[in-house]
Amino acid sequence: MNRRTTLAGVVALVGGLALAGCSSSDGAPELKVSGAFMPQPISDMAAGFLVIENSGGAADRLTSVTSPLSDDVTIHETKNNAMRMVTSFEVPAGGELDLERGGNHIMFMKLKQQPKQGEKVSVELHFEKADPITVDLPVKETTYNPKKQ
């Protein structure tokens, strides 16, 4: 009887460790950025758009964006045709955060320079859990909208 109890204990321990191993790797956000762009600005303000995909098992939050282009970079949501600054956006586990024209986006105020079509603007995305991600936003024509092509 002692052997069975010991064997059952070992099996339970090994099984528990295996599950713990799975949950720790699945319990972290795994973020990837795609579709990034900035329409060429026509004033001292600009907007940035991209998609953050989270293939991990835990949600995360985009908490801020920084860029050498501006000391005043914020994230905005659009509801009922009105923009307002927010403190963060959720990046759901197994889902994505879509920053797109007419919707949620990155806002650059008081630009230090006017980026031109064909150039790239560097941004750093900051998250609640994941390490920061640096992304280059290609500057596209002012009217560029990938959703309508």
C-alpha positions as semicolon CSV with decimal commas, in nm:
position;residue;x (nm);y (nm);z (nm)
1;M;0,000;0,000;0,000
2;N;0,288;0,239;0,076
3;R;0,431;0,188;-0,273
4;R;0,098;0,280;-0,432
5;T;0,067;0,589;-0,217
6;T;0,425;0,694;-0,297
7;L;0,376;0,626;-0,670
8;A;0,048;0,821;-0,670
9;G;0,224;1,107;-0,496
10;V;0,506;1,111;-0,751
11;V;0,259;1,099;-1,043
12;A;0,059;1,386;-0,890
13;L;0,375;1,591;-0,833
14;V;0,508;1,535;-1,188
15;G;0,165;1,609;-1,336
16;G;0,139;1,927;-1,128
17;L;0,483;2,043;-1,240
18;A;0,395;1,977;-1,604
19;L;0,076;2,180;-1,569
20;A;0,261;2,459;-1,390
21;G;0,511;2,468;-1,677
22;C;0,232;2,501;-1,929
23;S;0,049;2,769;-1,738
24;S;0,358;2,985;-1,689
25;S;0,434;2,993;-2,062
26;D;0,067;3,033;-2,154
27;G;0,011;3,289;-1,879
28;A;0,218;3,565;-2,040
29;P;0,128;3,803;-2,321
30;E;0,311;3,743;-2,651
31;L;0,288;4,062;-2,852
32;K;0,360;4,132;-3,218
33;V;0,298;4,452;-3,414
34;S;0,186;4,470;-3,777
35;G;0,032;4,714;-4,024
36;A;0,200;5,023;-3,874
37;F;0,179;5,356;-4,059
38;M;0,148;5,732;-4,019
39;P;-0,032;5,948;-4,275
40;Q;0,192;6,241;-4,376
41;P;0,095;6,522;-4,136
42;I;-0,033;6,852;-4,272
43;S;0,000;7,045;-3,944
44;D;0,193;7,018;-3,617
45;M;-0,018;6,713;-3,524
46;A;-0,007;6,357;-3,657
47;A;-0,174;6,022;-3,598
48;G;-0,030;5,672;-3,590
49;F;-0,200;5,343;-3,661
50;L;-0,105;4,977;-3,608
51;V;-0,228;4,640;-3,489
52;I;-0,094;4,470;-3,176
53;E;-0,156;4,095;-3,182
54;N;-0,141;3,895;-2,859
55;S;-0,093;3,522;-2,915
56;G;-0,021;3,465;-2,545
57;G;-0,246;3,332;-2,272
58;A;-0,274;3,657;-2,074
59;A;-0,412;3,999;-2,158
60;D;-0,191;4,308;-2,143
61;R;-0,247;4,682;-2,167
62;L;-0,087;4,944;-2,391
63;T;-0,017;5,217;-2,136
64;S;0,181;5,478;-2,332
65;V;0,374;5,559;-2,648
66;T;0,694;5,762;-2,675
67;S;0,869;5,900;-2,984
68;P;1,156;6,132;-3,075
69;L;0,907;6,309;-3,307
70;S;0,714;6,464;-3,017
71;D;0,730;6,505;-2,641
72;D;0,348;6,494;-2,635
73;V;0,233;6,151;-2,759
74;T;-0,098;6,016;-2,629
75;I;-0,342;5,737;-2,704
76;H;-0,699;5,825;-2,801
77;E;-1,025;5,641;-2,842
78;T;-1,299;5,751;-3,080
79;K;-1,661;5,704;-2,973
80;N;-1,962;5,866;-3,139
81;N;-1,729;6,065;-3,368
82;A;-1,555;6,221;-3,066
83;M;-1,190;6,167;-2,970
84;R;-1,074;6,151;-2,611
85;M;-0,744;6,069;-2,450
86;V;-0,729;5,743;-2,251
87;T;-0,473;5,605;-2,007
88;S;-0,454;5,257;-2,164
89;F;-0,599;5,008;-2,412
90;E;-0,649;4,637;-2,346
91;V;-0,465;4,388;-2,566
92;P;-0,675;4,074;-2,503
93;A;-0,523;3,727;-2,470
94;G;-0,553;3,550;-2,804
95;G;-0,679;3,873;-2,963
96;E;-0,564;4,208;-3,093
97;L;-0,576;4,581;-3,041
98;D;-0,651;4,758;-3,369
99;L;-0,548;5,123;-3,384
100;E;-0,709;5,239;-3,709
101;R;-0,839;5,545;-3,894
102;G;-1,174;5,653;-3,755
103;G;-1,111;5,456;-3,437
104;N;-0,858;5,423;-3,157
105;H;-0,518;5,570;-3,247
106;I;-0,188;5,724;-3,138
107;M;-0,184;6,106;-3,138
108;F;0,134;6,316;-3,179
109;M;0,109;6,684;-3,080
110;K;0,359;6,968;-3,131
111;L;0,576;6,781;-3,383
112;K;0,947;6,863;-3,369
113;Q;0,967;6,817;-3,749
114;Q;0,738;6,735;-4,041
115;P;0,796;6,375;-4,154
116;K;0,755;6,327;-4,529
117;Q;0,610;6,039;-4,726
118;G;0,866;5,758;-4,754
119;E;1,034;5,838;-4,421
120;K;0,988;5,638;-4,101
121;V;0,892;5,758;-3,754
122;S;1,018;5,554;-3,459
123;V;0,786;5,491;-3,164
124;E;0,820;5,285;-2,850
125;L;0,508;5,110;-2,722
126;H;0,492;5,063;-2,344
127;F;0,284;4,790;-2,179
128;E;0,167;4,697;-1,832
129;K;0,333;4,351;-1,844
130;A;0,537;4,302;-2,162
131;D;0,867;4,471;-2,241
132;P;0,849;4,784;-2,461
133;I;0,836;4,730;-2,837
134;T;1,005;4,971;-3,080
135;V;0,823;5,013;-3,411
136;D;0,898;5,219;-3,722
137;L;0,587;5,381;-3,870
138;P;0,630;5,428;-4,246
139;V;0,497;5,771;-4,347
140;K;0,231;5,727;-4,616
141;E;0,033;5,973;-4,826
142;T;-0,206;6,191;-4,622
143;T;-0,516;6,001;-4,739
144;Y;-0,371;5,648;-4,700
145;N;-0,617;5,399;-4,554
146;P;-0,532;5,027;-4,589
147;K;-0,887;4,924;-4,493
148;K;-1,027;5,092;-4,806
149;Q;-0,782;4,960;-5,066
